[in-house]
């Protein structure tokens, strides 16, 4: 998600000589940070060229190395990745390294690509690679200088291995030298390791979250927060988007055991209770009348009809090369196809939750914050406080896939409204945990937009692509948000057309346009954002064109990728590892897809079989990825496996529908995510690289859908153009 500021990595490369002054802290050890000068593109260059102190590493007197993680870890392994970078440059022992999440502070902990503190768009390692390595290298230099002074030797004679400094007969731990190092003058320049000297980077480093997750650590996740005298809040919200409260009667709710109070806030009616279950029961007992006069009342069937009508009309031009219409007129064969993609829920394991404590002069929040800067500012605004009076405590998150990166920070605003209303009514400064139930999150979430694509593409007599017209209809995620200035140009929301308008296929006569209908259903980035539907269309259409040209699907793509050697490279690697040149076993069928997203290159070859009942079983997926320097190969493989599974889940059965403006689904029994039996064997191959690291959290998701669809065609002769596949009886 948050792909719209995903600038080339060169724009975020650290100038080592700007990493100047270290901050020594007397609070029991050594705190390392640095001065960073950045430029993240013309729109933000001025705001990001200043120098600032940014603490990233703390070494305690006990020798514990704590890496201060500026990003949210929602299961994707970011905390481990950043710890890997510091540990390698510091030459720390893996078991002495831990992590803490940074406070909300946009100046100190901003994402160097976004220009604000936040996690998404698969940018965490990409924007932090040199920054965190520099922090580790600086800490290492300061410890070495402290040891040299202590022992009366040259710094060149001091070495560090596995967390122990030594020179001749002298040795010391990090903890023994931390305070002395903190008192020294900071170095003005440090040297980071050459790749051949890396100990952990590109090899392995243990997940830093495993001990806590394995033991069920209390308070690790937002849903686990337990504070003294804490209340639990659940909110009754309009069942139709845009509906408002007309009236309510709380008599029955207030009479229930455990219910403390019922209050009205702008978002709805809140039940406060001593525990979660009485809060939910109390909400169920409310008698509410809603005003739907301004609400969205269309269902998805009606919207689909309107989208299809728009798909017949020219839209706003996203990109155009050559003359697609003329090329299609002269093509030997033209294929026309319509594709339909449903609304999708994020369906993360941990629904939204946030705890607030407001005392009239300060506010504190505990949550798995993905966009700390926005959550911080919105929380402060609703509470009527200066941001300096508000603290965001970032916790681990049980999944997100974009759901916690909310441009209007609606759940933080709601929690702040509850905390403020409670304090103003009672004068009690009590922590309040606001919880979304699964049903709340499914029925009142922000969704991956529904889309309709209409494509006309052709091949000439030589089998070359001859014209491609591509029309997309769907809500623009960024339109009407504060991010429109960065992501919307001439009315075109980049999040709707990415992966198509910026394809690296050589298409000399190519045109993409888009319609953004006005719909009152809130939409949001969803893992891999626009690539989730554009990749499906691009790669299934490429398969159809290859067939029309009478060519092998892999070779046809390679011929069109002459200007993108890295994408061609992963395609060749995947094809080789999957044995593409040899026939699959009897009853097995293969499909291929290749796609670039978040500056990473991914190819996936799916092998499927068909069950007796006509449903598809995905047996195996071979994946190749080029993501620059592979900081932690085990985690990269895990992210590809997870992203692939997430995409597979969506294409098989996931669909969110509305009837007269109300969401039909409510939980995992009717919004069906992937089951364990659906998960295929996955084989991941990582391209060795010295290029700057790029994304891994999302790029595995887009290719899986078209790879499976192309394999199904080989098995059945049927092209799947409407998702989920269960609509066609395939899942």
N, C-alpha and C positions, 0 to 999 in steps of 0.2 A: 504494500500500500504506500501511499504518499510518494508516488513515483514522479510527481510533476516537477520536483526540483532535483531529479536524479541526473546531475550534470556529469560530464566526463571527469574521470578520476584525476586527471592532471590539475584540475581546478582546485583540488583539495590536498595537493602534495605539500608536505611540511618543508619549510625552509629551516634546516637544522640550526642556522645561526640566529634564528628568531626565538629559539627555545632557550631563553637566557637565564632568567633569575629564578632560583629555587626558593621555596618558602620553608624555613625551618620552624617547626611548631614545638613548643615546650610541653605539649600535652602527652607526655609519655612516649616519645619516639620521634620518628622522622617522617614528615609529610612532604611528598614530592609533587611538584606541579610544573607548569611552564608557561612561557609567553609564546603565544601562537599568533602568527599573522596569516590571514586567510583571504581568499577571494572565491566566492561561490557563484560567480556569474554576474553579469552587468547589473541585474536588478538589485543585488544585495552586496555588491562590492564595497560600497562605502561603509555599510553597517558591519562588515566583517574584516576590515583591514586593520582595526585597532588591535593593540596588544593587550593581553589580559593574563592574570595569574589563574591557573587551573590545576588544583590539586587532584592527583590521581592515585598516589601510592602512599600507604602508611605502613611503617615498620615499627612494631612495638618493642619494648625492652625484652620481651620474651622471644623475640625473633619471628613473630608472626607477621607475614606480609599480607596486607589487606589491599586489594585492588578496588578503587572507588569506581563503580560501574555507572556510567552516565546514561545508559540505555536500559529499557525494560527487558527483562528476560521472561518470556511467556512460553518457555519450553523450547525455543529455537537454539539455545546454547550460546547466546551472546556473552553472558557473564563468563563462561568458560573460555570463549575466544579471546576476550580482552585480558583475562588472567594469563592465558597462554603467551600473549605478546609481552606482557610485563615480566613474567617468570623467565622467559627465554633471555631477554636482554639483561636481566638481573642475575642470572645464573642461580636462581633459587631452586630449592628442592620442591617438587610438586606438592608434597604433603604439608608444606608450611604456608601455602598460598590459599587465601580465602577471598571473599568479596563482600562488599557492602554497596547498596545502591546510593547514588549521589542524591542530595537534596535538589529540589527544583530551583535552578538558578541558570537562567538563559545565557547570561554573560560568561559564566564559568564553564558550564557543561553543555553548551549547545552542540547539536549535530552540525558538523562543519559543512554538510551539504545542504541541510534545511535552513540554517541560520537561526534556528531555535532548538530548544531541547526536545527531543522526540526520537522515536524509534519507528522505522518502517521503510518500505521501498527497498528492503534488503540492503540497507546502507550502513548498518552498525559497524561491521568490520571495515568496510570500504572507507568510511570517513575517519576511522580510529586507528588504522593500521600503523601509520608512522607516529601518530600522537602518543599512543600507549607504549610503543616500542621506545620512543624517546624518553618517556617517563621512567621506564625500567632502566634504560641505559644511564640516565642521569643519577638515579638512585645508586646504581652500581659504581659509578665514578666517585660519588660522595663517600660511599663506604670504603672504597679503595684508598681514597685520600686520607680518611680517618685512620685506617690501619697503618698506612705509611708513616703518618705523624706519630702514632702511638708506638710503633716499633722502631722508628728511626731508620727506615729503609726508603728506597726509591719506590714510587707508585708503580713503576714498571715491573718491580719484582713481586708485587702482590697479585695473587690470582684468586679467583672465586670458583668453586665447584660445589654444586649441590647444597648451596646455602652456607658454605663455610669459607672464610677468607684465610689465606695462608701465605707465608713468606719465610722460607727456611724452616726454623724450628718453631716459629710463631704461628698461631692459629686463633681464630675467634669466630663466633657466630654473628649473624646480623644484629641480634638483640644486644650483644655486648658492645657493639660499636655504634648503635643507632643514635644515642644521645650525643656522642662526640661528633658524628657526621652532621647532625643537625646544627651544631654550633659553628661549623666551618663555613667559609665563604663559598657560595654556590659557583660551580664552574660556568664559564661563559660559552663553552662549546663542548660537545661530547660526540663520540663516534659510536654509531650503532653497528651491530655485527653484520658481517657479510653473510649471505645466505648459506655458504658452505659451513659456517660455524654455528648455525642454528641447532639447538638441542631439542626443542619441542615444536617449533613452527614447521609445518609440513610433515610432522611425524605423529605425535600423539600427546595428549594431556588429559588427565582424568577430569570428568565432569565435576565441577565444584558444587553442584546442587544435589548430587546423588546422596550424600550422607543425610541431609535434611529430609529429602523426599522419601528416603528409605525408612526413616524412623518416624515419619509423620510429625515433623517439628511444629510445635504450636505457634500460630501466628505467621507462618510462612506466606500463606495466601490471604487475600483480603477477606475471603469467606471465613477464615479461621480467627479473625481478630476478636479478642475477648478483653474488654477493659472493665475496670470497676464501675459498677452502677450503670452499665451500658443498656440502652434501649435498642430495640429492633424496629425498623420502620419498613412498611410496604405501602405502596401507593396504588390507589385505584385510578387508572388513566382511561381516557376515552377509548372505546373499542374501535372507533374510526379515527383515522389520522385527520387532525384539524378540528375535531369536535371539542366543545367546551362544556364546562360544568354549568348546569342549570340550577339544580338543587340537590340536597342530600339529607338523609335522616340517619343519624348514627346511634339511635337509641339502643338497638339490639347489640350493636358492636360494643358499646360502652358497658353493657351489662355482662360481658363475657369475662371469665377469669383470665387474668394476665394482661388484658388490654388496659393501657394507662390513659390514653387520650386519643382523640380524633381531631385532626386539624386540616384546614384547607390551605393549599398553596397554589401557585399558578399552574402547576402541572397536574393537579387533581386533588384527591382526598387521601390523606395519609393516616394510617392506623399505627400508633406507637404502642409497643407491648414489651413485656419483660423477656420475651423469647420469640423465636421465629414462628413457631406454629400458632400461638395465639394471635400474632399479628396477621397471619394469613387467614385464620378463621374469622377474625374481626373484620377484615376487609370483605370477606364473602358475605358477611351479615349486613353490610351497608346497603341502604336503599338509595339509589342514585338515579337521577334523571339527567340526560345529556342533551346538549343542543348540537345537532348535526347540520345546522343550516349552512355552515361554511366548510364542512368536512368533505374529504374525498369519498365519493359514493360509488365510483365505478368499480367493477370487478375486473379480474384479469382477462376474462373472455371478451369483454367490451373493449378493454385497452388493446388487446391483440388485434381486434378488428380494425381499430383506429391506426395501429402501427402498420398493419399490412397496407392500408390505404396510403399512408405516408410513403411507404417503400416504393410506391409506383410513381412518386413525384421527385423531381430534382431537389436536393438538399443543399446545405452549406458546404462549399468545397473544403476538404481537409488537405488534399494533395492532388496534383494532376501533372502527368508527364505525357508528352506526345499527344496523340489523338486516339483515344481508346475507341470511340465510336467508329471512326474510319477503319481502324484495324479490325474491329469485329465484323464490319461489313465485308471485308475482304478475306476473313478467316475461312479456312476449309471446313472447320467444325466449331460450333459454338455451344457452350453448356450454360444453361440458366438454372439457378437454384435459389430457393428461399430457405433460410435457417431461422429457427426460433429457440431462444434461450430464456428460461424462466427467471423470476426473482429467486434469489438464494439467501438463506439465513446463514450467519457465520457458524452457529451451532457449536461454539466453543464449550469445553467441558465445564468451566466455571462461569456461570452467568454474571452479569454486572453486579458489583457490590462496592460500597464505599462507606467508610466510617468518618464522621465529622465530629469535631469538638469545638464549640463556639462559646466564648465567655463574654462577648460584648466588645472586647478590644483586640482579640486575636482569634485566629481560626487554624485548626490543624486537620488534615485529611490523611487517611490511610487507604491506599488503593493500588492496584496494578496499573499505574498511569503510563500510557503509551505516548502521550503528548503532554509532558509535564508543563511546558510553558503555557499552553492553552488552558489546561486544568487549573493551573496556578492563577492565571489572570481572571478566568471566569469565576472561580471560587471567591477571589478577593472582591470582584465587582458585585456579586450577589450579596455578600456579607457587608458591603459598604466599607471595606477596609483597603488600606494601601497594601500592595503585594508584599511589602516588607513585614507585614503583620500576619502573613499567612504562610503556612508550611505544608508542603506535600511530601508525605512519606511514601516512597515507592516500594511496593511489595512485589514478590513474585506473582505472576499471573498464570492461572490455569488455562492457557490458550487465549487467543484473541483473533488472529487472522484478519486484523483490521478493526474489529468491533470496539476496541478500547481507544482507538485513535479517532476521536470524534471532533469534527470541525467546530461544532457548537458546544462541545463539552456538556451535553445535556444532562448526563447523570451526575456530574459534579455540581452543576447548577441546581439540580433538584435536591441533592443532599445539603447544599448550602442553604437553600430555602427552608428545608426542614429544620436544620440546626438553628437558624435565625428565628424562625417562627416559634420554636420551642423555648428558646431563651427569652424572647420578648414576652411570651405568655406566662412563663413560670419564674424566670430569673435564675433557673438552674442551668449550670454549665455541665451538662452530661454528654458523654459520648453516645452517638446514635449511629447505628449501622443500618444503612439503607440497602435492601436486598431486592434484586430482581429474581423472581422465580423463573424456572425454565419457561413456563408459559408466558410470563411477562416478556422475556427476551425474544421468544419466537413471534409472539403476536404484536409486540411493540418495538421490534428492533429496527435497525437501519440496514437495508438489504443491498445485495449485489443487484443492479438494475436488470429488469427484463429487456431483452433486445430482439430485434428482427433484422436480419441481414438479407439483402438481395444482391446476387452476383451474376454477372454475365462475363464469361471468359472464353477465349478461343485459342485454337492452334492452327498454324498454317499447314500447307502441304508438306513442309519439311519437318513437321513435328515441333516447331518452335512456338512459344506462347505468342499469340497475336491478339492483343487487346484484353483489358481487364477493367470492367466497371463494377464498382463495389459501393453499395449504399447501406448505411447503418442507421437504425432507428432505436433510440433509447434515451433515457434521462441522463443528463450530464451531472456527474457527481459534484463537480466543482462549481457549477453555475449557481449563482446566488449565495456563494460562501465567500469568506475572506480570502480564499485561495484562488479565486477566479482570475485575479491579476496575473498570476503565474502560470495558470493552466488553461485558460480560455483565450483563444485568439480568433478574432473575427467571428465570434459566436460559436466556434468549434471547441468543445471540451476534449482535450487531449486524451483523457482517460477513457473515452468512448472509442477512439480510433487507433490508439497505440497498438502496435503489433500488426496493423494492416497498413496505415498511412506511411509508416516508417519502415516497411519491410525492406530487407536487404536483398531480396530476390531481384534479379535483373529483369525489370518489366518496363520496356521502353514506352509502351502505350498503356498508361495506368491512370485510373481516376477513382478517388474515394470521396464521397460526400456523406453528410450526416444530417439527421433531424433530431432535435432535442425536444420532445413533447413536454408540455407542462402538466405534470402529474403530482398530486399531493401525497405521494408515498415517499417517505424519507429513504434516501439511498446513500450508500457509503462504499468506500473501497473494500474489497474482499480479496482474499489471498491471490495475488497476481493481477488483480484489478481488470482492466480491459483486455489483457492478454487471454483471460479465461474464455472469452468468446471469439476474439479475432483470430487466435491461433487455430481454433477448431475450424473456422471457415477457411482460412488460408491453406491449411494443411490437408483438409479433405478435398478442397477444390484442386490443389496441386495433384492429388492422387487421381482425380477424375481427368485432369488434363494429360497426365502421364499415360493413362489408359487410352485416351483419345489419340495420343501421338504414337501409340504402340510401343512405348518405351518402359524400361524398368523404373520403378518408382524412385529408387535411390539415385540412379544415374540421371534421371530427369531433373531431380532437385539439384544435384551437383552441377549440372550444366547451367542452371539458373543462379548458382551461388559463386560464380567466377569472381565476383567482387567482394566476397566475404569468406576469406580463407579459414577463419576460426570456426564459423558455423559449418562450413564444408568439412573441417577437420573432425568435429564431434560426430558428424553424420557418418563419415568413413569409419571412425573408431567404433561406433555403435553397431554399424553394419558388420564389421569384421568380427566383433565379439559375439554378435547374435548368430553368426553363420548365415548371413543373408544370401550368400551365393549358393547355398545348398538348400534343398527342400526341407521344410519342417517335417516332423514325424507325422504319420497318418493321423488324421483327425485334428491336427493343429494348423492354425492359419496365422500369418504375420501381417502386421501393419506398421507403418513408420510415420514419424512426425519429427520435425526439427524446428526449433524456434529460439529466437534471442529475446530475452527480457531482463531488465534490471542489470544490463551490461554483461550478462552471462549467456553462454551458448550451450544449449541442451538438445540432444537427440535422444529419442526413445523409440525402441522397437518392441511392440507388444505381441505376445503370442497367445492366442485364445483357442478355446474349444467351444463347441456348442452342446449344451445338455439336451437330453431327450425331450424336455418340455419347451425347447426353443430359446431358452435363456443362455446368455453368454457367461463363460467362466474364463476370467483372465488368468492364464496359467503362469506367465513369466513376463517380466519387463526388463530389457537390457537398456541401461541409460549411460550416456557419456556426457560429461559436463566439463566445460572450460570456464573456470571462474577466477582466473589469475592465480596468484600464489595461494595454494590450498593451506590455509593456516592450521586447520584441524581436520584432517581427512576423515576421521571417524564421524565427526559431527556433520561434515558435508554429506557423507553417505546417508546419515540419519535424516538430514533435512530433505534430501532428494526422495528418500523412501516415504517420509511423512507428507511431503508436498505432492508426490505422485498419488499416494493414498487419498489425500484430500480431494484432488481433482477427480480421481476415480469415483469417490463417493458422490460427488456432484453429478457426474454424467449418468450414473446408473439409476438413481432413484430420487435425488433431492429436487424438490419443487415446492415453492411457496406460492399459493394461490389466494385470491381474494374474491369474496362474494359481496356485492353491494358495499365495497369499501372495507370490509372486515376480513382479517386474515383467517383462513380456514384451519391451518395447522396450529398445533400447540406444544408438542413435545416429541421425543424421539420415536414414539410409536406411530405417528402419522407424518412426521418429517424425518425420513429414513436415512440416517447416515450409514456409512460403510460398516458392514459386519465383518467379524474376524475371518469368516469363511470366504469372504470376497477378496481378501488381500492376496495378491500374487507373490511369487518368488521375485525378488528384485536384485538385480546385479548392477552395481554402480562402478563406472570407470572414470577416474579423474585425470584430466589432461595435465601433465607437468607443465608449470609455467613460471616465468619470472615477471609476468605482467602484474600490475597493481590488483589487489583482491577486489572482486566484485560480488554481487549478491548470490546467496544460496538458499535463502528462506522461501522464495517464491518461484524461481525459474523452473523447478521440477513439476509444477502444477499444470501449466498450459499445454504441453505436448501430449499428455496421457490420453485426453479425450479423443483427439483426432487419430492417434495411433491405434486406439481400440476400434474406432469407427472404421478405419481403413482395413483393419483385420477382419471385422465383421463382414465387410463387403466381400472380401476374399472367400469367406466361409459361406455366405448366403446370397450374394449378388444384390443385397439391399443397401442403399445409401441411407444412413441415419442423419436426418437434417433437423430433427426437432428433439430437444432434450427435455426431461431425462429419457434414457433409453427404455425405461419401463413403459413409456407410452406406446412403444412399438412391441411390447411383450418380450423384450430382450433381457429384462432384469426383474 
